[in-house]
Amino acid sequence: MRVEARKIYFSGGSSYIVTLPKKWVEENGLSVGDNVVMYVGKSSISLVPQMPKNVRKEVEIDANGLGKACLLRRIISCYLAGYDSIKVKVYNEEHRNAADSAADTLIGVEIMEDLGKTISLEVFLDDRFKTENVLEKMSNMCLAMLSDFCSSLQNFSEYICNSIILRESEIDRLHFLVLRQVGMAVQRIAIDEKARILFGYWTFARRYERIADHAANMARNLLKLGRSIPELCKIVEPCVEMLKMSALAFFRRDGEMADAVLTEFEDMKGIHEKYYVKIVNHRVEEALSIKSIVDSIARIAAYSADMAEIALDIAMDS
């Protein structure tokens, strides 16, 4: 990104004029008479070339020499970059499996054409997928995962633990969707209060994805133990409440609620440390599993505090 200073000129008694850099005009294929779109913020303005709404972004990936994981990452990167059509030149079964995995992992992605040597993935998304609504779904799912885990701590259930592990992949799918939406929106707006909110969307999606990972990790460790640990609910339940309050603080732009989460987080630090002392009384295998659960609970509490800080910043700016 280049930074340039431009003079403001007065024109016609009622208008101000700023000239555009010639190189920028040429690089974007603009000429005299073309339109640009102006996004006006409180303290900044962004200009972007006006593009027809039906313009599609297309890309081709040559998978030659790529493994399954690497090709899958490439496809996900194209999805996050806002491409509508992704054509993949495939050379083996591993590449085909990567394309299948991408269609399963990414919301709105379908394999529309398979010609043997090339596979075409198309992205079908519409206005029903509002970013705030998707984040709300992620919030509800993470809260449900933690609440269900607490239930299984009190009354061990293999079914509930397995359901928590399965739900983690659904959080991943929603997480990628939010990152795509935010990435595309950032390209179109000024660095003002809207950009800060979009950054909040991005951060919350990342945190929910990590929280779901930790919930699945806790469920796996509880399956290893094969029994209930009701006393751990004393630290899981406050985490659920903190996560719920941090989401509400963000959506409602409520600084006081965000501040309450941060205060609660400081109080919880001592509780986690007490459980680390108790862990040494268990057999080695059990101690490792319980420590992993407590570590995950501590990380979830920290993520909730991170989210509360973002909610507080946005509330103060609004």
C-alpha positions in Angstrom: 0.0 0.0 0.0 1.4 3.4 -1.0 0.8 6.5 1.0 0.4 9.8 -0.9 -0.5 13.3 0.1 -3.0 15.1 -2.2 -4.2 18.7 -2.1 -7.9 19.6 -1.8 -9.2 22.0 -4.5 -12.3 24.2 -4.4 -14.6 24.0 -7.4 -17.8 25.7 -8.5 -18.5 27.3 -5.2 -19.9 24.2 -3.5 -17.6 21.2 -4.2 -14.2 20.0 -3.1 -11.9 18.1 -5.5 -9.1 15.6 -4.9 -7.2 14.1 -7.9 -6.6 10.4 -8.3 -3.1 8.9 -8.8 -2.6 8.2 -12.5 -1.0 4.8 -11.8 -3.9 3.6 -9.6 -6.4 4.6 -12.3 -4.4 2.7 -15.0 -3.8 -0.4 -12.8 -7.6 -0.7 -12.2 -8.5 -0.3 -15.8 -10.3 3.0 -15.3 -10.7 5.9 -17.7 -12.5 9.3 -17.9 -16.2 8.9 -17.2 -15.9 5.7 -15.2 -17.4 5.5 -11.7 -15.7 4.7 -8.4 -17.4 3.8 -5.1 -16.7 5.9 -2.1 -17.0 4.5 1.5 -17.2 7.3 3.9 -16.3 6.8 7.6 -16.0 9.3 10.5 -12.4 10.0 9.9 -11.5 8.3 6.6 -12.7 7.6 3.1 -12.0 4.6 0.9 -12.3 4.6 -2.9 -12.7 1.4 -4.9 -13.4 0.9 -8.6 -17.1 0.2 -9.3 -17.4 -3.4 -10.4 -20.5 -4.9 -11.9 -22.3 -7.1 -9.4 -22.2 -10.1 -11.7 -18.4 -10.2 -12.0 -17.2 -13.6 -10.8 -13.7 -14.3 -9.4 -12.2 -17.5 -10.9 -9.0 -19.3 -10.2 -7.2 -22.4 -11.3 -4.9 -24.6 -9.1 -2.4 -27.0 -10.6 -2.1 -29.8 -8.0 1.1 -31.2 -9.5 3.5 -32.1 -6.7 1.0 -31.2 -3.9 -0.1 -33.6 -1.2 -3.7 -33.9 0.0 -3.2 -31.5 3.0 -1.3 -28.9 1.0 -3.9 -28.9 -1.8 -6.8 -28.7 0.7 -5.1 -25.6 2.2 -4.8 -24.1 -1.2 -8.5 -24.6 -1.9 -9.4 -23.2 1.5 -7.2 -20.1 0.9 -9.0 -19.5 -2.5 -12.4 -19.8 -0.7 -11.3 -17.3 2.0 -10.0 -14.9 -0.7 -13.5 -14.7 -2.2 -13.2 -16.8 -5.3 -16.5 -18.0 -6.7 -15.1 -20.8 -9.0 -12.1 -22.9 -8.2 -10.8 -25.3 -10.9 -8.3 -27.9 -9.8 -6.0 -29.9 -12.1 -5.7 -33.3 -10.4 -3.2 -36.1 -10.9 -4.0 -38.8 -8.4 -6.6 -40.1 -6.0 -5.1 -38.0 -3.2 -5.9 -34.8 -5.1 -9.5 -36.0 -5.7 -9.9 -36.7 -2.0 -8.7 -33.2 -1.2 -11.4 -31.7 -3.5 -14.0 -33.9 -1.8 -12.8 -32.8 1.6 -13.0 -29.2 0.6 -16.6 -29.6 -0.5 -17.4 -31.2 2.9 -15.5 -28.6 4.9 -16.5 -25.4 3.3 -20.1 -24.1 3.4 -21.6 -23.3 0.0 -18.9 -25.3 -1.9 -20.0 -28.0 -4.4 -18.2 -30.1 -7.0 -20.0 -29.1 -10.2 -17.9 -30.7 -12.8 -15.4 -33.6 -12.8 -13.7 -34.2 -16.1 -11.1 -36.7 -14.8 -8.1 -34.4 -15.0 -9.9 -31.3 -13.7 -12.4 -30.8 -11.0 -14.5 -27.6 -10.8 -15.6 -26.4 -7.4 -18.3 -23.7 -7.3 -19.2 -21.5 -4.3 -23.0 -20.9 -3.8 -23.6 -18.3 -1.0 -26.4 -15.7 -0.7 -27.5 -13.0 1.6 -29.1 -15.5 4.1 -25.6 -16.0 5.6 -25.3 -12.8 7.7 -22.0 -12.6 9.5 -23.6 -11.7 12.9 -26.1 -14.6 12.5 -23.3 -17.1 11.8 -21.4 -15.9 14.8 -24.5 -16.2 16.9 -24.8 -19.8 15.7 -21.2 -20.5 16.6 -21.7 -18.9 20.0 -24.8 -21.1 20.7 -23.0 -24.3 19.6 -19.9 -23.6 21.7 -22.1 -22.9 24.7 -24.1 -26.1 24.1 -20.8 -28.1 23.8 -19.6 -26.8 27.1 -22.9 -27.3 28.9 -23.1 -30.8 27.6 -19.6 -31.5 28.7 -20.5 -30.3 32.2 -23.4 -32.7 32.2 -21.1 -35.5 31.3 -18.7 -34.5 34.1 -21.6 -35.1 36.5 -23.1 -38.1 34.8 -20.6 -39.7 32.4 -22.0 -40.3 28.9 -20.0 -41.7 26.0 -22.8 -40.5 23.6 -22.5 -36.9 24.8 -18.7 -36.9 24.6 -18.8 -38.2 21.0 -21.4 -35.7 20.0 -19.2 -32.8 21.3 -16.3 -34.1 19.2 -18.5 -34.3 16.1 -19.8 -30.8 16.5 -16.3 -29.3 16.5 -16.1 -29.9 12.7 -19.3 -27.9 12.2 -17.8 -25.0 14.1 -14.8 -25.2 11.7 -17.1 -24.9 8.7 -18.8 -21.8 10.1 -15.5 -20.3 11.0 -14.2 -20.5 7.4 -17.5 -18.9 6.2 -17.0 -15.9 8.6 -13.3 -15.5 7.5 -14.4 -15.4 3.8 -17.1 -12.8 4.5 -14.9 -10.6 6.6 -12.0 -10.8 4.1 -14.3 -9.8 1.2 -15.9 -6.9 3.2 -12.5 -5.5 4.3 -11.6 -5.0 0.6 -14.7 -2.7 0.3 -14.7 -0.4 3.3 -12.7 2.3 5.0 -10.6 1.8 8.1 -13.2 3.2 10.5 -15.6 1.9 13.0 -17.0 -0.6 10.5 -13.5 -2.1 10.1 -13.2 -2.5 13.9 -16.5 -4.4 14.0 -15.3 -6.6 11.1 -12.1 -7.3 13.0 -14.3 -8.3 15.9 -16.2 -10.7 13.7 -12.9 -12.3 12.5 -11.5 -12.6 16.0 -14.7 -14.0 17.5 -14.9 -16.6 14.7 -11.2 -17.6 15.4 -11.9 -17.9 19.1 -15.0 -19.9 18.7 -13.1 -22.3 16.5 -10.4 -22.7 19.2 -13.0 -23.1 21.9 -14.7 -25.9 20.0 -11.3 -27.6 19.6 -10.8 -27.4 23.4 -14.4 -28.7 24.1 -13.6 -31.7 21.8 -10.3 -32.2 23.5 -12.0 -32.3 26.9 -14.6 -34.8 25.7 -11.8 -37.1 24.4 -10.0 -37.0 27.7 -13.2 -37.7 29.6 -13.8 -40.7 27.3 -10.3 -41.9 28.3 -11.2 -41.6 32.0 -14.5 -43.3 31.4 -16.1 -41.7 34.5 -17.7 -38.6 35.8 -15.8 -35.8 37.6 -18.6 -33.6 39.0 -16.2 -31.3 41.0 -14.8 -29.9 37.7 -18.2 -28.3 37.0 -17.2 -25.6 39.5 -14.8 -24.2 36.9 -16.7 -25.2 33.7 -19.9 -23.5 34.6 -18.3 -20.1 35.2 -16.6 -20.5 31.8 -19.9 -21.1 30.1 -21.3 -17.9 31.7 -18.2 -15.9 30.7 -18.5 -17.0 27.1 -22.2 -16.2 27.0 -21.6 -12.7 28.5 -18.7 -11.9 26.2 -20.9 -12.7 23.1 -23.8 -10.6 24.5 -21.4 -7.7 25.3 -20.2 -7.7 21.7 -23.6 -8.0 20.0 -25.2 -5.4 22.3 -22.1 -3.1 22.4 -22.4 -3.3 26.2 -19.1 -2.1 27.9 -20.3 -2.9 31.5 -21.0 -6.5 30.6 -17.6 -6.9 28.9 -15.9 -5.4 32.0 -17.8 -7.9 34.2 -16.3 -10.8 32.1 -12.8 -9.4 32.6 -13.3 -9.2 36.3 -14.6 -12.7 36.5 -11.6 -13.9 34.5 -9.2 -12.5 37.1 -11.1 -14.2 39.9 -11.0 -17.6 38.1 -7.2 -17.8 37.8 -6.8 -18.9 41.4 -9.4 -21.6 41.0 -7.5 -23.3 38.1 -4.3 -23.3 40.1 -6.0 -25.1 43.0 -7.0 -27.9 40.7 -3.5 -28.3 39.4 -2.4 -29.1 43.0 -5.1 -31.8 43.4 -4.1 -33.5 40.1 -1.0 -35.0 41.6 -3.1 -37.3 43.9 -4.3 -39.3 40.8 -2.6 -42.1 38.9 -0.3 -40.9 36.1 -2.7 -41.7 33.3 -5.6 -40.1 35.0 -3.6 -37.1 36.1 -2.6 -36.4 32.5 -6.2 -36.5 31.2 -7.5 -34.4 34.1 -4.7 -31.9 33.6 -5.5 -31.7 29.9 -9.1 -31.0 30.7 -8.2 -28.2 33.2 -5.8 -26.7 30.7 -8.5 -26.5 28.1 -10.9 -24.9 30.6 -8.3 -22.3 31.4 -7.8 -21.6 27.7 -11.5 -21.2 27.1 -11.7 -18.7 30.0 -8.8 -16.8 28.4 -10.5 -16.7 25.0 -13.7 -15.4 26.6 -11.6 -12.6 28.2 -10.0 -11.8 24.8 -13.5 -11.5 23.3 -14.7 -9.3 26.1 -11.8 -6.9 25.6 -12.7 -6.6 21.9 -16.4 -6.1 22.9 -15.3 -3.4 25.4 -13.2 -1.6 22.8 -16.0 -1.5 20.3 -18.5 -0.4 22.9 -16.3 2.5 23.9 -16.0 3.6 20.2 -19.7 3.4 19.4 
